[in-house]
Amino acid sequence: MATKKQDYGNDSISSLKGADRVRKRPGVIFGSDGLDGCEHAVFEILSNSIDEAREGHGRVITVTRYNDRSIQVEDMGRGCPVDWNEKEQRYNWELVYCELYAGGKYDNLTGDNYEYSLGLNGLGACATQYASRYMDVTVWRDGFEYKLHFERGEIVGGLEKTPLPKSQVKKTGTRTRWLPDLDVFTDIAIPAEYFTDVLRRQAVVNEGITFKFRDQQEDGSLPEEDFVYEHGIQDYVAELAGEGALTAPVFWQAEKRGRDRADKPEYKVKLSAACCFSNKVQVIEHYHNSSWLEHGGAPEKATKSAFVSAVDKYLREQNKYQKNESKITWQDIEDCLIFVSNNFSTQTSYENQTKKSITNKFVQEAMTEFLRTNLEIYFIENHFDAEKIAEQVLVNKRSRESAEKQRLNIKKKLSGNIDISNRVQKFVDCRSKDVEKREIYIVEGDSALGSVKLSRDAEYQGIMPVRGKILNCLKADYARIFKSEIITDLIRVLGCGVEIQNKHVKDLAAFDLNNLRWNKVVICTDGDVDGFQIRTLILTMLYRLTPTLIQQGYVYIAETPLFEINCGDKTWFAYSDKEKADIVKALEGKKYKIDRSKGLGENDPDMMWLTTMNPETRRLIRVMPEDVERTAEVFDLLLGDNLQGRKDHIAENGARFLDLADIS
């Protein structure tokens, strides 16, 4: 018996409340509902203890891993406030453990308290409590011991408050023990290696603070391992380098103030870095507010820019380059560098809640200048070391180039490839050789070529102009198809060959997806009838000659806006009549101007980049047919020889698309 579908109406919208906001969507807070998310919950609790210790409240943090998968973090800080809050007219334990985005750090961005905070987002304690089977919190402060017990996001029994004995009346700190809930996470078996790795990293970037790890054994014993670096990243770099490094470790630090943007508030950043050069070990690590930036972000960009600039400057000034030799790259430096940065800022823009990358523009600018300046001074003051560094970097560079040249020669010999840029008229390549990043834009005509060329990112976006109308590859035979320079040039630019075995194929290679030179094949045409026709003809060609590209999802269509709507100093782009109507409705009562979008060749570069080329703002439609046979039938119907079938189809369905017709 068929069930009735539920209507989707005003009563269909609901929001998650309380603990369900985390328990039903843990990936939103912790980045994953798997083991990674469970591990991140540990780091959220640990972060609060680290913030206390960094402020000078307690120098020992103890983390315990129990056999039942529960975890305990204990510090010697001031103790989390949990008693009555007169200002909020609520208990602080409710704010800390039962309310997301609440905490003691929001009012202190100026640096009065928790100047450089890791646990700044007001999520950690509450989100972890919500995601736990149980959580027990013990707090010592103000001469009292406070106890809380939660189960599956709910308080059980209320707050217990007991006076401390006189011998312990000055005791302060917070102990949190919790069991991650298997109803929330798919896996809670956090390995001991995770704890040792995290605690070692935290010891590195929080100099002088001792991190103790206790791992319960089968017999119930709790062996203990300590992690502490008295001089932080200096000691860590020396440890990594070991014996026989090219240069001795150096340490630099500075404080700077600035803004991410002119209209944003000023904030402070404390920069520190330690590094040395080695031909045996290569390590690059970045930390911000004690958090390891696994994906880098601003500090990584700053480091690459500063080191390449400073080392290249030294090589040029000392005449180390051979005649006509190319400039060094970051890879040449990275291959012999041990570098650890440890920065703190009073305001931090993390890429997401998991804090694995930061995006602060000022941090990047400040760190770039900081490193470049210190490197230039270092090269002047340490000439002998500078010479060793220069020699090793050039060895790396020339070895890389030699290997790359050999690889390309072998590839050329095996595949018979030639320089496509020189052979294909008006094809514009990109700089990157990384196929995973490369995109080819297929555009119509020279005018579109000029516009797209000015607006593209030349690092990874290439352009192939289609000159005139392309053949209808469903109607043309192979002899005509492979006589067309437009088609054969486009196939050569793609690099993957054709899926056709025919005597007319000439010098085009047999299809091999591994030889595709692009990660995205983007068809970019005007939004008018002619543009739609050219787009369809290109798709038809790809479907007949390289259908695997469509099946595997490599082919995209770039949507171009139909209308530009200006109101004051703001601009909106509408990609359909409905979008135009929605924007106009929102601007009701205001003075605005609507312009029908021009062809690609008439658009200014900024607009083209914003609407068509920028991965952050463009609209791409992936051409991914679920049924290839059905696609073939539609293509054949619309572009093949079945004239009567096409007339019947238009008669039956034409009225549905009348609004899209460009009829004036």
C-alpha positions as CSV (number, residue, x, y, z in Angstrom):
1,M,0.0,0.0,0.0
2,A,1.5,3.3,-1.0
3,T,2.0,5.9,1.7
4,K,0.9,9.5,1.3
5,K,3.7,12.0,0.9
6,Q,3.8,14.7,3.6
7,D,3.0,18.2,2.4
8,Y,5.9,20.6,2.4
9,G,4.3,23.7,3.9
10,N,4.7,26.3,6.7
11,D,4.6,23.7,9.4
12,S,7.4,21.7,7.8
13,I,10.1,24.1,9.0
14,S,11.7,23.3,12.4
15,S,14.8,24.1,14.3
16,L,17.0,21.9,16.5
17,K,17.0,23.1,20.2
18,G,19.2,22.5,23.2
19,A,21.4,19.4,23.1
20,D,19.9,18.3,19.8
21,R,21.8,21.1,18.1
22,V,25.0,19.1,18.7
23,R,23.7,15.5,19.2
24,K,21.9,15.4,15.9
25,R,24.5,17.5,13.9
26,P,27.9,16.9,15.5
27,G,29.7,17.5,12.2
28,V,28.6,21.2,12.3
29,I,30.5,21.8,15.6
30,F,33.3,19.2,15.6
31,G,33.9,18.9,11.8
32,S,32.9,15.2,11.8
33,D,30.6,12.7,13.5
34,G,33.5,10.2,13.3
35,L,36.7,9.7,15.4
36,D,38.1,13.1,14.2
37,G,35.1,14.9,15.7
38,C,35.4,12.9,18.9
39,E,39.1,13.9,19.1
40,H,38.3,17.5,18.5
41,A,35.9,17.5,21.5
42,V,38.9,16.5,23.6
43,F,40.9,19.4,22.3
44,E,38.0,21.8,23.1
45,I,38.2,20.9,26.8
46,L,42.0,20.9,26.8
47,S,42.0,24.3,25.2
48,N,40.2,25.9,28.2
49,S,42.9,24.5,30.5
50,I,45.7,25.7,28.2
51,D,44.2,29.2,28.2
52,E,44.3,29.3,32.0
53,A,47.9,28.0,32.2
54,R,49.0,30.6,29.6
55,E,47.5,33.3,31.8
56,G,49.8,32.1,34.6
57,H,47.2,30.1,36.5
58,G,48.7,26.7,37.1
59,R,51.6,25.1,35.2
60,V,50.5,21.5,35.1
61,I,47.7,20.0,33.0
62,T,46.9,16.3,33.4
63,V,45.0,14.2,30.7
64,T,43.8,10.7,31.5
65,R,42.6,8.1,29.0
66,Y,40.5,5.4,30.7
67,N,39.7,1.8,29.6
68,D,36.0,2.6,29.3
69,R,36.8,5.2,26.6
70,S,36.1,8.1,29.0
71,I,38.6,11.0,29.2
72,Q,39.6,13.4,32.0
73,V,41.3,16.7,31.8
74,E,42.4,18.4,35.0
75,D,44.1,21.8,35.5
76,M,45.3,24.0,38.3
77,G,43.7,27.2,37.0
78,R,41.3,29.5,38.8
79,G,38.4,27.1,38.4
80,C,35.5,27.6,36.0
81,P,32.9,29.9,37.5
82,V,29.8,27.8,38.1
83,D,27.9,29.6,40.9
84,W,25.1,32.2,40.6
85,N,25.6,35.1,38.1
86,E,23.8,38.2,39.3
87,K,24.3,40.0,36.0
88,E,22.7,37.2,33.9
89,Q,20.3,36.1,36.7
90,R,21.3,32.5,36.0
91,Y,23.9,30.0,37.2
92,N,27.2,30.2,35.4
93,W,27.2,26.4,35.0
94,E,24.2,26.8,32.7
95,L,26.0,29.4,30.6
96,V,29.2,27.4,30.3
97,Y,27.8,23.9,29.9
98,C,24.3,24.3,28.5
99,E,24.5,27.3,26.2
100,L,26.4,27.5,23.0
101,Y,28.4,30.7,22.3
102,A,28.6,31.6,26.0
103,G,31.8,32.0,27.9
104,G,34.2,34.3,29.7
105,K,36.2,35.5,26.7
106,Y,33.9,37.5,24.6
107,D,34.2,40.7,26.6
108,N,38.0,40.6,26.6
109,L,39.0,41.0,23.0
110,T,41.0,44.0,24.0
111,G,43.4,41.9,26.0
112,D,42.3,42.4,29.6
113,N,41.7,38.7,30.2
114,Y,42.7,35.7,28.1
115,E,44.6,38.0,25.9
116,Y,45.7,35.3,23.5
117,S,42.9,32.7,23.8
118,L,42.6,29.3,22.0
119,G,39.1,28.5,23.3
120,L,37.5,31.7,22.1
121,N,34.4,30.5,20.3
122,G,32.3,29.7,23.3
123,L,31.4,26.2,22.1
124,G,33.8,23.7,23.6
125,A,32.6,22.9,27.1
126,C,28.9,23.1,26.1
127,A,29.2,21.2,22.8
128,T,31.3,18.4,24.4
129,Q,28.8,18.1,27.3
130,Y,26.0,17.8,24.8
131,A,27.9,15.1,22.9
132,S,28.6,13.0,26.0
133,R,26.9,10.0,27.5
134,Y,27.9,11.6,30.8
135,M,30.1,14.4,32.0
136,D,31.3,15.0,35.6
137,V,32.7,18.4,36.4
138,T,34.5,19.2,39.6
139,V,35.6,22.8,40.3
140,W,37.7,24.2,43.2
141,R,37.5,27.9,43.8
142,D,36.6,30.5,46.4
143,G,37.2,27.9,49.2
144,F,34.5,25.6,47.8
145,E,34.3,22.4,45.8
146,Y,31.6,22.4,43.2
147,K,30.3,19.3,41.4
148,L,28.1,18.8,38.4
149,H,26.8,15.7,36.7
150,F,25.3,15.7,33.2
151,E,23.8,12.8,31.2
152,R,23.1,13.1,27.5
153,G,23.0,16.9,27.6
154,E,20.9,17.2,30.7
155,I,21.9,18.2,34.3
156,V,21.2,15.5,36.8
157,G,20.9,16.4,40.5
158,G,21.8,20.1,40.3
159,L,24.9,21.9,41.6
160,E,26.6,20.5,44.7
161,K,28.6,23.0,46.7
162,T,30.8,21.9,49.6
163,P,33.3,24.0,51.7
164,L,36.9,22.9,51.3
165,P,38.8,21.8,54.5
166,K,41.2,24.5,55.8
167,S,44.2,22.7,54.5
168,Q,42.8,23.0,50.9
169,V,41.0,26.3,51.1
170,K,43.3,27.8,48.5
171,K,43.0,25.0,46.1
172,T,41.8,26.0,42.6
173,G,41.3,24.2,39.3
174,T,38.8,22.3,37.1
175,R,38.5,18.6,36.5
176,T,36.3,17.3,33.7
177,R,35.6,13.7,33.0
178,W,33.3,12.6,30.2
179,L,32.4,9.6,28.0
180,P,31.8,10.5,24.4
181,D,28.4,9.2,23.3
182,L,28.2,6.5,20.6
183,D,24.8,7.8,19.8
184,V,26.5,11.0,18.6
185,F,29.9,9.8,17.2
186,T,30.4,6.7,15.1
187,D,33.7,5.9,16.9
188,I,34.9,7.0,20.3
189,A,38.0,4.7,20.6
190,I,40.6,7.5,20.6
191,P,44.1,5.9,20.4
192,A,46.8,6.8,22.9
193,E,48.9,8.2,20.0
194,Y,46.4,11.0,19.5
195,F,46.9,12.2,23.1
196,T,50.7,11.9,23.0
197,D,50.9,13.8,19.7
198,V,48.5,16.6,20.8
199,L,50.2,17.0,24.3
200,R,53.7,17.0,22.8
201,R,52.6,19.8,20.3
202,Q,51.0,21.8,23.1
203,A,54.2,21.5,25.2
204,V,56.1,22.8,22.3
205,V,54.0,26.0,21.9
206,N,53.4,26.6,25.6
207,E,56.9,26.8,27.0
208,G,57.4,25.8,30.6
209,I,53.9,24.2,31.0
210,T,53.9,20.5,31.9
211,F,51.4,18.2,30.2
212,K,51.0,14.9,31.9
213,F,49.4,11.9,30.1
214,R,48.0,9.0,32.0
215,D,46.9,5.9,30.1
216,Q,45.0,3.3,32.0
217,Q,46.2,-0.2,31.5
218,E,44.3,-3.5,31.7
219,D,45.4,-4.0,35.4
220,G,44.0,-0.6,36.2
221,S,47.4,1.1,36.7
222,L,48.0,4.6,35.3
223,P,51.5,5.0,34.0
224,E,52.4,8.7,33.5
225,E,54.3,10.4,30.7
226,D,55.4,14.1,30.9
227,F,55.8,16.6,28.0
228,V,57.5,19.9,28.7
229,Y,59.7,22.2,26.6
230,E,61.3,24.8,28.8
231,H,62.2,27.0,25.8
232,G,59.3,26.0,23.6
233,I,59.9,26.0,19.9
234,Q,63.6,26.6,20.2
235,D,64.1,23.3,22.0
236,Y,61.7,21.6,19.6
237,V,63.6,22.7,16.5
238,A,66.9,21.6,18.0
239,E,65.3,18.2,18.8
240,L,64.0,17.8,15.3
241,A,67.4,18.8,13.7
242,G,69.5,16.4,15.8
243,E,73.1,16.2,15.0
244,G,74.6,17.3,11.7
245,A,72.3,20.1,10.7
246,L,73.6,22.7,8.2
247,T,72.9,25.6,10.5
248,A,72.2,26.1,14.2
249,P,68.6,26.8,15.2
250,V,67.7,30.5,15.5
251,F,64.7,32.1,17.3
252,W,62.9,35.4,16.4
253,Q,60.0,37.1,18.0
254,A,58.1,40.4,17.8
255,E,54.7,42.1,18.6
256,K,52.8,44.1,16.1
257,R,49.4,45.9,15.9
258,G,47.2,46.3,12.8
259,R,43.9,45.6,11.1
260,D,42.6,43.1,8.6
261,R,40.8,45.9,6.8
262,A,40.6,49.7,7.3
263,D,37.2,49.6,8.8
264,K,38.0,46.7,11.1
265,P,39.2,47.1,14.8
266,E,42.9,47.0,15.5
267,Y,44.3,44.0,17.3
268,K,47.6,42.7,18.5
269,V,49.7,39.8,17.2
270,K,52.6,38.2,18.9
271,L,54.9,36.5,16.4
272,S,57.6,33.9,17.1
273,A,59.5,31.5,14.9
274,A,62.4,29.1,15.2
275,C,64.2,27.5,12.2
276,C,67.4,25.9,10.9
277,F,68.5,24.3,7.7
278,S,69.2,20.6,7.2
279,N,69.9,18.2,4.3
280,K,68.5,15.3,6.4
281,V,65.3,16.5,8.0
282,Q,62.4,18.6,6.6
283,V,59.6,19.8,8.9
284,I,57.2,22.8,8.6
285,E,54.7,23.4,11.4
286,H,52.5,26.4,12.2
287,Y,50.7,27.1,15.4
288,H,48.3,29.9,16.3
289,N,47.0,30.6,19.9
290,S,48.4,27.1,20.7
291,S,46.4,25.4,18.0
292,W,48.3,23.4,15.4
293,L,47.3,24.7,12.0
294,E,47.3,21.5,10.1
295,H,46.1,23.3,6.9
296,G,48.2,26.5,7.5
297,G,46.4,29.4,6.0
298,A,47.9,32.9,6.6
299,P,51.1,31.8,8.3
300,E,51.9,29.2,5.6
301,K,51.4,31.9,2.8
302,A,53.6,34.3,4.8
303,T,56.4,31.8,5.3
304,K,56.5,30.8,1.6
305,S,56.5,34.5,0.4
306,A,59.1,35.6,2.9
307,F,61.6,32.8,2.5
308,V,61.5,32.8,-1.3
309,S,61.9,36.6,-1.4
310,A,64.8,36.7,1.1
311,V,66.7,33.7,-0.2
312,D,66.2,34.8,-3.9
313,K,67.5,38.3,-3.0
314,Y,70.6,36.8,-1.4
315,L,71.3,34.6,-4.4
316,R,70.9,37.5,-6.8
317,E,73.1,39.9,-4.7
318,Q,75.8,37.3,-4.4
319,N,75.6,36.4,-8.1
320,K,74.8,32.7,-7.3
321,Y,72.5,32.2,-10.2
322,Q,74.0,31.0,-13.5
323,K,73.3,33.0,-16.7
324,N,69.6,32.8,-17.6
325,E,68.9,30.4,-14.7
326,S,65.3,30.4,-13.4
327,K,64.4,31.7,-9.9
328,I,64.2,29.3,-7.0
329,T,60.8,28.1,-5.7
330,W,59.4,27.4,-2.3
331,Q,59.9,23.7,-2.9
332,D,63.6,24.2,-3.2
333,I,63.8,25.9,0.2
334,E,61.2,23.6,1.9
335,D,63.3,20.5,1.1
336,C,66.0,21.6,3.5
337,L,64.1,23.7,6.1
338,I,63.0,23.0,9.6
339,F,60.6,25.7,10.6
340,V,58.1,26.2,13.4
341,S,56.0,29.3,13.9
342,N,54.1,30.0,17.1
343,N,51.9,33.0,16.9
344,F,49.2,34.5,19.1
345,S,46.6,37.2,18.3
346,T,43.9,38.9,20.3
347,Q,41.5,38.4,17.3
348,T,41.6,35.3,15.1
349,S,39.6,34.3,12.0
350,Y,39.7,30.6,11.9
351,E,38.6,29.0,8.7
352,N,36.1,26.9,10.7
353,Q,35.4,25.6,14.2
354,T,38.1,22.9,14.0
355,K,40.8,25.6,13.9
356,K,43.1,24.0,11.4
357,S,43.6,27.1,9.3
358,I,43.4,30.9,9.9
359,T,42.6,33.6,7.4
360,N,43.7,36.9,9.1
361,K,45.0,39.2,6.4
362,F,47.0,41.3,8.9
363,V,48.6,38.2,10.5
364,Q,49.8,37.2,7.0
365,E,51.2,40.7,6.2
366,A,52.9,41.1,9.6
367,M,54.4,37.7,9.5
368,T,55.7,38.1,6.0
369,E,57.5,41.3,6.9
370,F,58.7,39.9,10.2
371,L,60.3,36.8,8.6
372,R,61.7,38.7,5.6
373,T,63.4,41.3,7.7
374,N,64.9,38.7,10.1
375,L,66.2,36.5,7.3
376,E,67.9,39.4,5.6
377,I,69.6,40.4,8.8
378,Y,70.5,36.8,9.5
379,F,72.2,36.5,6.1
380,I,74.2,39.6,6.7
381,E,75.3,38.6,10.2
382,N,76.0,34.9,9.4
383,H,77.8,34.9,6.1
384,F,79.2,31.3,6.5
385,D,75.7,29.9,7.2
386,A,74.2,31.9,4.5
387,E,76.6,30.4,2.0
388,K,75.7,26.9,3.1
389,I,72.0,27.6,2.8
390,A,72.4,29.2,-0.7
391,E,74.5,26.2,-1.9
392,Q,71.9,23.6,-0.6
393,V,68.9,25.5,-2.0
394,L,70.5,25.7,-5.4
395,V,71.4,22.0,-5.3
396,N,67.7,21.3,-4.5
397,K,66.6,23.6,-7.4
398,R,68.9,22.1,-10.0
399,S,68.1,18.5,-8.9
400,R,64.4,19.3,-9.2
401,E,64.8,20.8,-12.6
402,S,66.9,18.0,-13.8
403,A,64.4,15.4,-12.6
404,E,61.5,17.4,-14.1
405,K,63.3,17.7,-17.4
406,Q,64.0,14.0,-17.5
407,R,60.4,13.2,-16.6
408,L,59.0,15.5,-19.4
409,N,61.4,14.0,-21.9
410,I,60.2,10.5,-21.1
411,K,56.6,11.6,-21.2
412,K,57.1,13.3,-24.6
413,K,58.9,10.3,-26.0
414,L,56.2,7.9,-24.9
415,S,53.1,10.0,-25.8
416,G,54.5,12.0,-28.7
417,N,53.1,15.2,-27.2
418,I,54.2,18.5,-28.5
419,D,53.9,22.0,-27.1
420,I,50.2,22.5,-27.6
421,S,50.5,26.3,-27.0
422,N,52.6,26.7,-30.0
423,R,50.6,24.4,-32.2
424,V,47.0,25.4,-31.5
425,Q,46.1,28.9,-32.7
426,K,45.0,31.4,-30.0
427,F,45.0,28.8,-27.2
428,V,46.1,30.4,-23.9
429,D,47.6,28.0,-21.4
430,C,47.9,28.5,-17.6
431,R,51.1,28.4,-15.5
432,S,50.3,25.5,-13.2
433,K,51.3,22.0,-14.3
434,D,49.2,20.5,-11.5
435,V,46.3,18.7,-13.4
436,E,44.3,18.7,-10.2
437,K,44.1,22.5,-10.3
438,R,44.0,23.3,-14.0
439,E,40.7,24.5,-15.7
440,I,40.1,25.1,-19.4
441,Y,37.5,27.6,-20.4
442,I,36.0,27.0,-23.9
443,V,34.7,30.4,-25.1
444,E,33.2,31.7,-28.3
445,G,35.2,34.0,-30.5
446,D,38.1,36.4,-30.1
447,S,36.2,39.1,-28.2
448,A,35.2,36.6,-25.5
449,L,38.8,35.4,-25.5
450,G,40.1,38.9,-24.7
451,S,37.6,39.4,-21.9
452,V,38.2,36.1,-20.3
453,K,41.9,36.4,-20.6
454,L,41.9,39.7,-18.7
455,S,39.6,38.4,-15.9
456,R,41.0,34.8,-15.4
457,D,43.5,33.6,-12.8
458,A,46.4,32.8,-15.1
459,E,47.9,30.4,-12.5
460,Y,45.3,27.7,-13.2
461,Q,42.8,28.9,-15.8
462,G,43.5,28.3,-19.6
463,I,41.3,29.5,-22.5
464,M,40.4,27.8,-25.8
465,P,38.4,30.0,-28.2
466,V,36.0,28.4,-30.6
467,R,36.2,30.3,-34.0
468,G,32.8,30.3,-35.7
469,K,30.1,27.7,-35.5
470,I,31.3,24.2,-34.7
471,L,30.1,21.2,-36.7
472,N,27.1,19.3,-35.5
473,C,28.9,16.0,-34.7
474,L,25.8,14.0,-34.6
475,K,25.0,14.8,-38.3
476,A,28.5,15.0,-39.7
477,D,30.5,11.9,-40.6
478,Y,34.0,11.2,-39.2
479,A,35.7,12.4,-42.4
480,R,34.2,15.9,-41.9
481,I,34.6,15.9,-38.2
482,F,38.4,15.3,-38.3
483,K,38.9,17.7,-41.1
484,S,37.7,20.5,-38.8
485,E,40.6,22.4,-37.2
486,I,38.3,23.7,-34.5
487,I,37.5,20.1,-33.3
488,T,41.0,18.6,-33.7
489,D,42.6,21.6,-31.9
490,L,40.2,21.3,-29.1
491,I,40.9,17.6,-28.7
492,R,44.7,18.3,-28.7
493,V,44.2,21.0,-26.0
494,L,42.2,18.5,-23.8
495,G,45.1,16.0,-24.3
496,C,43.1,12.8,-23.7
497,G,42.6,11.7,-27.3
498,V,39.3,10.4,-28.7
499,E,37.2,7.3,-28.1
500,I,36.9,6.6,-31.8
501,Q,38.8,4.0,-33.9
502,N,38.6,5.3,-37.4
503,K,40.9,5.9,-40.4
504,H,40.1,9.6,-40.4
505,V,41.3,10.2,-36.8
506,K,44.8,11.0,-38.3
507,D,47.3,11.9,-35.6
508,L,44.9,12.2,-32.6
509,A,45.8,9.7,-29.9
510,A,43.5,7.0,-28.6
511,F,41.5,8.0,-25.6
512,D,43.4,7.8,-22.2
513,L,41.7,9.6,-19.3
514,N,45.1,9.8,-17.5
515,N,46.4,12.1,-20.2
516,L,43.6,14.7,-19.7
517,R,45.4,17.9,-19.0
518,W,42.5,19.6,-17.0
519,N,40.5,19.0,-13.9
520,K,37.6,21.0,-15.2
521,V,36.4,21.5,-18.8
522,V,34.2,24.6,-18.7
523,I,32.0,25.7,-21.6
524,C,31.5,29.4,-21.4
525,T,29.2,31.0,-23.9
526,D,26.8,34.0,-24.1
527,G,23.5,33.7,-22.4
528,D,21.6,34.3,-25.7
529,V,20.2,31.9,-28.4
530,D,23.5,31.8,-30.3
531,G,25.4,31.1,-27.1
532,F,23.0,28.2,-26.3
533,Q,23.5,26.7,-29.7
534,I,27.3,26.9,-29.6
535,R,27.2,25.4,-26.1
536,T,25.0,22.5,-27.3
537,L,27.3,21.9,-30.3
538,I,30.4,21.7,-28.1
539,L,28.6,19.3,-25.7
540,T,27.5,17.2,-28.7
541,M,31.1,17.0,-29.9
542,L,32.3,15.9,-26.5
543,Y,29.5,13.4,-26.2
544,R,30.4,11.7,-29.5
545,L,34.2,11.9,-29.3
546,T,34.9,11.8,-25.6
547,P,31.8,10.6,-23.7
548,T,33.8,9.5,-20.7
549,L,34.6,13.1,-19.9
550,I,30.9,13.7,-19.4
551,Q,30.2,10.4,-17.6
552,Q,33.1,11.1,-15.1
553,G,32.0,14.6,-14.4
554,Y,34.8,16.6,-16.0
555,V,32.6,18.8,-18.1
556,Y,30.9,22.0,-16.8
557,I,28.8,24.8,-18.1
558,A,29.5,28.3,-16.8
559,E,26.3,30.2,-16.2
560,T,26.4,33.8,-17.3
561,P,24.1,36.4,-15.8
562,L,21.2,37.7,-17.9
563,F,20.7,41.0,-16.0
564,E,22.8,43.5,-14.1
565,I,20.8,45.4,-11.4
566,N,22.3,48.5,-9.9
567,C,20.9,50.4,-6.8
568,G,23.1,53.0,-5.3
569,D,26.6,51.6,-4.9
570,K,25.4,48.0,-4.9
571,T,25.1,45.6,-7.8
572,W,23.2,42.4,-8.2
573,F,23.4,39.8,-11.0
574,A,20.3,37.8,-12.0
575,Y,20.7,34.5,-13.9
576,S,17.0,34.2,-14.8
577,D,13.8,36.2,-15.0
578,K,12.7,34.8,-11.6
579,E,15.9,35.9,-10.0
580,K,15.5,39.3,-11.5
581,A,11.9,39.5,-10.2
582,D,13.0,38.5,-6.7
583,I,15.8,41.2,-6.6
584,V,13.4,43.8,-7.9
585,K,10.8,42.9,-5.3
586,A,13.4,43.2,-2.6
587,L,14.3,46.7,-3.9
588,E,10.7,47.9,-3.9
589,G,10.5,51.6,-3.1
590,K,14.1,52.2,-4.1
591,K,15.6,53.6,-7.3
592,Y,17.3,51.0,-9.4
593,K,18.5,50.4,-12.9
594,I,18.2,47.1,-14.9
595,D,20.6,46.4,-17.8
596,R,20.4,43.3,-19.8
597,S,23.8,41.6,-19.6
598,K,26.1,42.1,-22.5
599,G,27.9,39.4,-24.4
600,L,31.1,38.0,-22.8
601,G,33.3,40.1,-25.0
602,E,31.7,43.3,-23.8
603,N,31.9,42.6,-20.0
604,D,34.6,44.3,-18.0
605,P,37.2,42.0,-16.3
606,D,36.0,42.6,-12.7
607,M,32.5,41.5,-13.6
608,M,33.7,38.5,-15.6
609,W,35.9,37.4,-12.7
610,L,33.1,37.8,-10.2
611,T,30.3,36.1,-12.2
612,T,32.1,33.6,-14.3
613,M,35.7,32.8,-13.3
614,N,36.0,33.1,-9.5
615,P,35.5,29.7,-7.8
616,E,34.0,31.5,-4.8
617,T,31.2,33.3,-6.6
618,R,30.8,31.7,-10.1
619,R,28.0,29.3,-11.0
620,L,29.1,26.1,-12.6
621,I,26.7,23.3,-13.7
622,R,28.3,19.9,-13.9
623,V,27.2,18.0,-17.0
624,M,26.6,14.5,-15.5
625,P,23.9,12.5,-17.4
626,E,22.4,9.7,-15.4
627,D,21.4,7.8,-18.5
628,V,23.8,8.2,-21.4
629,E,21.5,6.4,-23.8
630,R,18.7,8.9,-23.0
631,T,21.1,11.8,-23.5
632,A,22.1,10.4,-26.9
633,E,18.4,10.2,-27.9
634,V,17.8,13.8,-26.9
635,F,20.9,15.0,-28.7
636,D,19.8,13.0,-31.8
637,L,16.3,14.3,-31.6
638,L,17.4,18.0,-31.4
639,L,20.4,17.9,-33.7
640,G,20.1,14.7,-35.8
641,D,18.4,13.9,-39.1
642,N,14.9,13.1,-37.6
643,L,13.2,16.3,-38.8
644,Q,9.6,15.1,-38.2
645,G,10.5,13.9,-34.7
646,R,12.0,17.3,-33.9
647,K,8.8,19.1,-35.2
648,D,6.6,16.8,-33.1
649,H,8.8,17.5,-30.0
650,I,8.6,21.3,-30.5
651,A,4.9,21.1,-31.0
652,E,4.4,19.1,-27.8
653,N,6.9,21.0,-25.5
654,G,7.6,24.3,-27.1
655,A,5.0,26.2,-25.1
656,R,6.8,25.3,-21.8
657,F,9.9,27.2,-22.9
658,L,8.3,30.1,-24.7
659,D,9.3,32.5,-22.0
660,L,13.0,31.7,-22.7
661,A,12.8,32.5,-26.4
662,D,14.6,35.7,-27.4
663,I,11.7,37.2,-29.2
664,S,11.2,41.0,-29.4
